[in-house]
Amino acid sequence: MLYLVLICLILLLVVGPSYWVKHTMEKYSEPADRYSFTGAQLARNLLNEANLQHVGVEETKLGDHYDPSAKMVRLASDKFNGRSLTAIAVAAHEVGHAIQDRDNYPPLALRTTLVQWAAPAEKLGAGILMLAPVIMTVLRSPAAGLLFVVGGMLTLGSAALVHALTLPMEMNASFARALPILERGRYLIEGDMPHARRLLNAAAWTYVAASLMTLLNIARWVAILRR
């Protein structure tokens, strides 16, 4: 019974943030034409106001993000072309990262390095876990297989930790950069500010929530090892 409660608690902690982020983004994606300008148009305007005319805005299929090396705010299609509150808030969040870059905000440089390391680490961890049964069978050594499983778990866990460490920087982009410029410019429709705060909070948690989902692989392998 205690084991079942523990598993349920872990699932809640892992799946909960991801569900909350997705639910929040979807909730404020309607009405789709709430604003007269798109996320891309807002991003361009905010960048110009911040004297960041050299920073571009482009559509991407890789998820919303700011690329410090290319000096580019990249927005997914629904944010780039969208006119919903979600599109507006996410565009402002990514511009917040561009402003951090302009201000030489040290955690941004650290985050860029860590995230570049985390992405291949997650793939490596998943690969190690998939190889564990093969190694165990080929070498006929449960110990070798267990070593691979532990290595994969540690790799996946460290990748999730990296994203968790970047959360303060993400919160800074949302609430110390994006929110003030939205307030000063009065870009939001009256009554939308509390909802925008929720969206900016969700935007800050996006990477952490996505990374936590990779920990489900760890839970799956723990269950396999208990058999």
Phi, psi and chi 1 to 4 in degrees:
 res  aa     phi    psi   chi1   chi2   chi3   chi4
   1 MET       -  -44.0 -179.2   62.8 -179.6      -
   2 LEU   -63.3  -38.9  179.6   60.6      -      -
   3 TYR   -63.6  -41.3  175.2   71.3      -      -
   4 LEU   -64.4  -42.1 -178.9   60.9      -      -
   5 VAL   -63.3  -41.3  171.6      -      -      -
   6 LEU   -62.7  -43.4 -177.4   60.7      -      -
   7 ILE   -62.8  -43.4  -70.1  -63.4      -      -
   8 CYS   -63.0  -39.0  -70.3      -      -      -
   9 LEU   -65.4  -42.8 -179.9   60.5      -      -
  10 ILE   -63.1  -43.9  -69.0  174.2      -      -
  11 LEU   -61.5  -39.5  -75.6  174.6      -      -
  12 LEU   -63.7  -44.0  179.4   62.8      -      -
  13 LEU   -68.0  -32.1  -68.0  173.6      -      -
  14 VAL   -85.0  -48.3  170.6      -      -      -
  15 VAL   -82.1  -32.4  178.6      -      -      -
  16 GLY   -52.2  -54.0      -      -      -      -
  17 PRO   -60.0  -39.1  -26.1   36.3      -      -
  18 SER   -65.1  -43.4 -178.8      -      -      -
  19 TYR   -63.6  -42.5  172.4   80.0      -      -
  20 TRP   -63.4  -44.5  167.5   71.0      -      -
  21 VAL   -61.4  -48.4  167.8      -      -      -
  22 LYS   -62.7  -44.0 -177.7  178.6  179.3 -178.6
  23 HIS   -62.4  -43.8  172.3   72.9      -      -
  24 THR   -64.0  -45.0  -57.9      -      -      -
  25 MET   -62.6  -43.2  -65.8  -68.1 -177.0      -
  26 GLU   -69.8  -37.1  -70.3  179.1  -11.8      -
  27 LYS   -58.7  -42.2  179.3  178.8  179.4  179.6
  28 TYR   -98.4   14.6  -63.6  108.3      -      -
  29 SER   -82.4   -9.1  -68.5      -      -      -
  30 GLU  -120.9  141.7  -61.9  -67.7  -21.5      -
  31 PRO   -67.7  143.1   25.5  -33.5      -      -
  32 ALA   -69.4  -20.4      -      -      -      -
  33 ASP  -115.4   36.1   58.6  -11.1      -      -
  34 ARG   -63.7  -33.2 -176.6  163.3 -179.7   76.2
  35 TYR  -111.1  157.1  -75.3   83.7      -      -
  36 SER   -84.4   -6.9   60.4      -      -      -
  37 PHE  -126.7  156.2   46.2   86.5      -      -
  38 THR   -88.7  169.6   66.1      -      -      -
  39 GLY   -60.5  -38.6      -      -      -      -
  40 ALA   -65.6  -41.7      -      -      -      -
  41 GLN   -65.8  -40.0  -70.5  170.1  -24.8      -
  42 LEU   -64.3  -45.1  174.5   70.3      -      -
  43 ALA   -58.0  -44.3      -      -      -      -
  44 ARG   -62.0  -42.3 -179.5   69.4  -88.0  157.1
  45 ASN   -66.0  -44.2 -167.7   49.0      -      -
  46 LEU   -65.7  -38.1  -64.7 -177.9      -      -
  47 LEU   -64.3  -41.6  -71.5  168.2      -      -
  48 ASN   -63.3  -41.5  -69.5  -17.2      -      -
  49 GLU   -62.9  -31.3  -74.1 -176.6    4.7      -
  50 ALA   -88.8   12.4      -      -      -      -
  51 ASN    58.7   40.4  -65.6  -41.9      -      -
  52 LEU  -118.7   48.3  -68.5  171.0      -      -
  53 GLN   -63.1  -23.7  -71.2   83.5   -1.2      -
  54 HIS   -78.6  -11.2   63.1  -74.2      -      -
  55 VAL   -87.0  128.4  175.5      -      -      -
  56 GLY   -91.6  169.1      -      -      -      -
  57 VAL  -130.8  124.1 -178.6      -      -      -
  58 GLU  -142.6  159.5   66.8  179.2   19.4      -
  59 GLU   -82.0  146.6 -167.2  172.1   -8.4      -
  60 THR  -144.3  158.9 -177.8      -      -      -
  61 LYS  -105.7    4.3  -65.1 -178.7  179.7  179.3
  62 LEU  -100.1   10.1  -59.4  178.1      -      -
  63 GLY    94.4  153.6      -      -      -      -
  64 ASP   -66.0  130.2  -48.5  -62.4      -      -
  65 HIS  -168.1  164.6   64.8  -79.8      -      -
  66 TYR  -111.2  131.1  170.1   67.1      -      -
  67 ASP  -104.3  103.9 -174.7  -17.4      -      -
  68 PRO   -64.1  -33.0  -18.6   32.2      -      -
  69 SER   -72.0  -37.5   58.7      -      -      -
  70 ALA   -91.9   -7.0      -      -      -      -
  71 LYS    52.9   58.5  -55.0  -59.2 -179.4 -172.6
  72 MET  -141.2  127.8 -170.5   70.8   65.9      -
  73 VAL   -88.9  121.1  169.0      -      -      -
  74 ARG  -114.6  128.9  -63.0 -166.8  173.0  107.3
  75 LEU  -123.9  139.4  -58.8  171.9      -      -
  76 ALA   -64.5  160.5      -      -      -      -
  77 SER   -53.2  -42.4  -62.2      -      -      -
  78 ASP   -69.4  -21.5   59.5  -34.0      -      -
  79 LYS   -92.4  -39.2  -43.8  -60.8 -169.4  -41.5
  80 PHE   -62.6  -47.2 -172.1   90.1      -      -
  81 ASN   -98.8   -8.7  -60.2  -54.1      -      -
  82 GLY   -76.9  154.3      -      -      -      -
  83 ARG  -122.0   18.0  -61.0  173.5 -176.1  -90.2
  84 SER   -82.9  168.8   66.4      -      -      -
  85 LEU   -63.6  -35.1  179.6   56.5      -      -
  86 THR   -60.7  -46.1  -66.6      -      -      -
  87 ALA   -60.7  -40.3      -      -      -      -
  88 ILE   -68.2  -45.9  -61.6  -51.5      -      -
  89 ALA   -66.9  -43.1      -      -      -      -
  90 VAL   -65.8  -41.0  170.9      -      -      -
  91 ALA   -60.2  -42.3      -      -      -      -
  92 ALA   -64.9  -38.5      -      -      -      -
  93 HIS   -60.9  -45.3  172.3   81.4      -      -
  94 GLU   -68.3  -34.7  -61.9  -53.3  -25.6      -
  95 VAL   -64.0  -33.4  170.1      -      -      -
  96 GLY   -56.6  -37.7      -      -      -      -
  97 HIS   -67.6  -38.1  -74.3  -50.9      -      -
  98 ALA   -63.2  -37.8      -      -      -      -
  99 ILE   -68.3  -37.9  -65.4  174.0      -      -
 100 GLN   -58.1  -42.8  -72.6  177.0  -27.7      -
 101 ASP   -63.2  -42.8 -169.9   19.6      -      -
 102 ARG   -59.8  -39.3  179.6 -158.8   66.6 -173.9
 103 ASP   -85.2    5.9  -63.0  -19.1      -      -
 104 ASN    54.5   43.9  -64.7  -44.8      -      -
 105 TYR   -67.5  109.7 -175.9   59.7      -      -
 106 PRO   -53.7  -42.8  -25.9   35.6      -      -
 107 PRO   -59.7  -24.9  -27.3   37.2      -      -
 108 LEU   -66.0  -43.9  178.3   65.7      -      -
 109 ALA   -63.3  -40.0      -      -      -      -
 110 LEU   -64.4  -43.6  175.9   61.6      -      -
 111 ARG   -62.4  -41.8  177.9 -107.2 -165.6 -173.9
 112 THR   -59.1  -43.9  -58.1      -      -      -
 113 THR   -65.6  -45.6  -59.0      -      -      -
 114 LEU   -65.6  -42.6  -70.1  177.0      -      -
 115 VAL   -67.2  -36.7  169.4      -      -      -
 116 GLN   -62.4  -31.0  -72.9  175.0  -14.7      -
 117 TRP   -80.2  -35.0  174.5   86.6      -      -
 118 ALA   -68.2  -39.7      -      -      -      -
 119 ALA   -58.7  -52.8      -      -      -      -
 120 PRO   -67.6  -28.2   18.8  -29.8      -      -
 121 ALA   -64.8  -39.0      -      -      -      -
 122 GLU   -63.9  -42.6  -71.1  176.9   -4.2      -
 123 LYS   -65.6  -40.1  -65.6  179.4 -178.9  178.4
 124 LEU   -63.6  -44.7  176.4   62.1      -      -
 125 GLY   -60.7  -44.0      -      -      -      -
 126 ALA   -63.8  -39.7      -      -      -      -
 127 GLY   -64.1  -41.7      -      -      -      -
 128 ILE   -62.2  -42.3  -68.6  173.7      -      -
 129 LEU   -64.3  -38.8  -72.4  174.2      -      -
 130 MET   -69.3  -29.4  -73.5 -171.2  -70.0      -
 131 LEU   -79.1  -20.2  -81.1  174.8      -      -
 132 ALA   -53.8  -49.5      -      -      -      -
 133 PRO   -63.0  -35.6  -20.2   32.9      -      -
 134 VAL   -65.4  -46.2  177.8      -      -      -
 135 ILE   -60.4  -42.1  -63.5  -62.1      -      -
 136 MET   -62.6  -38.7 -169.8 -179.6  -60.2      -
 137 THR   -74.4  -46.2  -58.5      -      -      -
 138 VAL   -65.3  -45.8  171.8      -      -      -
 139 LEU   -86.4   -9.2  -62.2 -178.8      -      -
 140 ARG    51.3   42.6  -63.8 -179.5 -179.9  178.9
 141 SER  -134.4  103.5  171.0      -      -      -
 142 PRO   -57.4  -32.4  -24.3   35.0      -      -
 143 ALA   -64.6  -40.1      -      -      -      -
 144 ALA   -66.6  -41.7      -      -      -      -
 145 GLY   -63.2  -41.3      -      -      -      -
 146 LEU   -63.8  -37.6  178.4   61.5      -      -
 147 LEU   -61.7  -41.3 -176.1   62.3      -      -
 148 PHE   -65.2  -41.0  -95.5   68.6      -      -
 149 VAL   -62.3  -46.2  170.0      -      -      -
 150 VAL   -62.5  -41.7  171.7      -      -      -
 151 GLY   -62.2  -42.1      -      -      -      -
 152 GLY   -64.8  -41.2      -      -      -      -
 153 MET   -62.6  -44.5  -71.1  179.2  177.4      -
 154 LEU   -64.8  -38.0  -70.5  175.3      -      -
 155 THR   -66.5  -46.3  -55.8      -      -      -
 156 LEU   -63.6  -41.6  -79.1  175.9      -      -
 157 GLY   -64.2  -38.4      -      -      -      -
 158 SER   -68.7  -34.7   61.7      -      -      -
 159 ALA   -64.9  -41.7      -      -      -      -
 160 ALA   -64.3  -38.1      -      -      -      -
 161 LEU   -64.2  -38.6  178.1   60.7      -      -
 162 VAL   -57.9  -47.4  162.7      -      -      -
 163 HIS   -65.1  -36.5  -73.8  -57.8      -      -
 164 ALA   -64.0  -36.8      -      -      -      -
 165 LEU   -68.2  -23.1  -69.7  174.1      -      -
 166 THR   -86.6   -4.1   66.9      -      -      -
 167 LEU   -57.8  -44.5 -177.2   57.8      -      -
 168 PRO   -57.9  -36.1  -25.6   35.8      -      -
 169 MET   -68.3  -38.6 -175.2  -86.2  -55.9      -
 170 GLU   -65.9  -40.0  -66.8  -73.8  -14.7      -
 171 MET   -65.0  -36.7  -62.7  -63.6  -78.2      -
 172 ASN   -63.0  -41.3  178.0  -85.7      -      -
 173 ALA   -62.8  -37.3      -      -      -      -
 174 SER   -75.7  -50.1  -79.6      -      -      -
 175 PHE  -103.9  -19.3  -64.2  104.7      -      -
 176 ALA  -100.0  -16.7      -      -      -      -
 177 ARG  -117.8  -62.1  -44.2  -75.4  174.1  161.5
 178 ALA   -67.0  -48.7      -      -      -      -
 179 LEU   -60.2  -46.9 -171.6   62.1      -      -
 180 PRO   -59.3  -38.8  -26.4   37.0      -      -
 181 ILE   -73.9  -29.3   56.7  179.2      -      -
 182 LEU   -68.4  -38.0  -72.5  176.0      -      -
 183 GLU   -70.3  -46.9  -70.5  177.6  -34.3      -
 184 ARG   -62.5  -41.6  -74.0 -163.9  -56.6  -91.8
 185 GLY   -82.1   -6.5      -      -      -      -
 186 ARG    50.0   47.5  -62.8 -176.7  178.1  179.9
 187 TYR   -77.9  -24.2  -71.0  100.7      -      -
 188 LEU   -88.8  146.0  -61.0  179.5      -      -
 189 ILE   -66.0  143.7  -65.8  172.4      -      -
 190 GLU   -54.6  130.8 -174.2  175.9   -4.8      -
 191 GLY    95.8  -10.2      -      -      -      -
 192 ASP   -86.6  -14.5  -86.6    0.6      -      -
 193 MET   -58.3  -46.2 -176.6   56.9   71.9      -
 194 PRO   -60.4  -37.0  -22.7   34.4      -      -
 195 HIS   -70.0  -37.1  -51.9  -52.7      -      -
 196 ALA   -63.9  -36.7      -      -      -      -
 197 ARG   -60.7  -42.4  -72.7  177.5  179.2  -87.9
 198 ARG   -63.7  -41.0  -64.2 -171.6 -171.3   99.7
 199 LEU   -66.7  -41.1  -80.5  164.2      -      -
 200 LEU   -65.7  -34.0  -71.7  169.9      -      -
 201 ASN   -66.0  -44.3 -162.5   17.6      -      -
 202 ALA   -63.8  -39.8      -      -      -      -
 203 ALA   -60.9  -38.1      -      -      -      -
 204 ALA   -67.4  -30.7      -      -      -      -
 205 TRP   -88.6   -3.6  -85.9   85.5      -      -
 206 THR   -56.0  -51.0  -61.5      -      -      -
 207 TYR   -66.1  -40.4  -75.8  109.8      -      -
 208 VAL   -63.9  -45.3  177.9      -      -      -
 209 ALA   -62.4  -43.7      -      -      -      -
 210 ALA   -64.5  -39.1      -      -      -      -
 211 SER   -69.0  -37.2 -175.7      -      -      -
 212 LEU   -60.1  -32.3  -75.9  173.7      -      -
 213 MET   -62.2  -28.2  -69.4  -61.5  -69.2      -
 214 THR   -67.0  -20.5   64.9      -      -      -
 215 LEU   -70.1  -13.7  -63.2 -178.3      -      -
 216 LEU   -62.0  -29.9  -72.7  177.9      -      -
 217 ASN   -61.8  -38.4  -81.4  -29.1      -      -
 218 ILE   -64.2  -45.1  -65.5  179.1      -      -
 219 ALA   -61.8  -38.7      -      -      -      -
 220 ARG   -63.7  -42.0  179.5  169.1   62.0   87.3
 221 TRP   -71.7  -32.7  -79.1  100.4      -      -
 222 VAL   -61.9  -41.3  168.7      -      -      -
 223 ALA   -63.9  -39.6      -      -      -      -
 224 ILE   -64.1  -42.6  -68.2  173.1      -      -
 225 LEU   -67.3  -25.6  -70.5  174.7      -      -
 226 ARG   -75.9  -15.7  -75.0  179.8   58.6   86.2
 227 ARG   -74.2      -  -65.0  175.0 -176.7  173.3
